[in-house]
Amino acid sequence: MPGVLPFSMVAGIAAVQAGFTPVQSIAFSLIGYAGSAQLIASQMVAAQAPVVLIVLSSLVVNLRFAVYSASMLPLFGGVPLSRRWPLAYGLTDQAYAVTVGRPAAEPHPVAYYAGAAALMWLSWQGGTAVGALLGAKVPASWPLDFAVPLSFVALLFPVLHTRPQVTAAVVSALVAVVANGLPFRLNLILGAACGVAAGLLAQRSQAGRA
Amino acid sequence: MKIWLVIVGVGLVSLLLRSSFLVILRGRHLPERVTSSLGLVPAAVLAARASDPEGPAGQARATSAP
């Protein structure tokens, strides 16, 4: 979670530098609450892209949330609808990865997820508020950007338990790098799709041998 | 005005995607083939994000820095 702070500060700074007021930057973080989408939307606002295109880009970048949502479904079996909305709002890469990588014997997985999501929310909102208030005062030479990939590397390793998962990760990373030229960060979606396909093939191959 | 539209639009899209399965498909069981492929999603998505050569933070700061 501490790795999120520089990432969230970057999101706050980027929004203010793109033309958001500090209040709008903080509101964006509260309402949107999606790191990559916030950063990409800030870029596009700065480039004066149309609103429809900005929202469509955030749709593509956030598609993974739908997959996370499906993956978390078995966990939420007995949770009433009124509690599902706030729990869904807190669904992030970090909260998801921490929950998926939780100890197998954890007796209260929903509470475990809620705790991770709440901690993540506080870290994210605090960081973006600091970034929004500091805004242009932060020199571009400050090495805050490194926190973004590092935070994902730290989240990745705890979810690699099986050979198909490792296969999915390796193929996904390779495709995301090779397809880097695609617009709207489609390289991430394509990489993840190819990674899942490769992982499924590895699963089949394992099952065939057994 | 445009910035507020972006804030609301991105917020709506994010919430709908996050709640899509948790709220819409609540109580339904997914086929085993789907659940087994879902087990691969975190590894695939996080690896793509970690390896993104032009991470969005770098781009955002580079394009908007004074």
Interface residues (C-beta under 8 A of the other chain):
Chain A: F7 V10 A11 I13 A14 Q17 A18 G19 F20 Q24 A27 F28 I31 G32 Y33 A34 S36 A37 Q38 L39 I40 A41 S42 Q43 V45 A46 A47 V51 I54 V55 S58 L59 N62 L63 R64 F65 A66 V67 Y68 S69 A70 S71 M72 L73 P74 F76 G77 L81 R84 W85 L87 A88 Y89 L91 D93 Y96 A97 V100 A136 A140 L144 D145 A147 V148 P149 F152 V153 L155 L156 V159 L160 P164 Q165 V166 A168 A169 V170 V171 S172 A173 L174 V175 A176 V177 N180 R185 N187 L188 G191 A192 A193 C194 G195 V196 G199 L200 Q203
Chain B: K2 I3 W4 L5 V6 I7 V8 G9 V10 G11 V13 S14 L15 L17 R18 S19 S20 F21 L22 V23 L25 R26 G27 L30 V34 T35 S36 S37 L38 G39 L40 V41 P42 A43 A44 V45 L46 A47 A48 R49 A50 S51 D52 P53 E54 G55 P56 A57 G58 Q59 A60 R61 A62 T63 S64 A65 P66
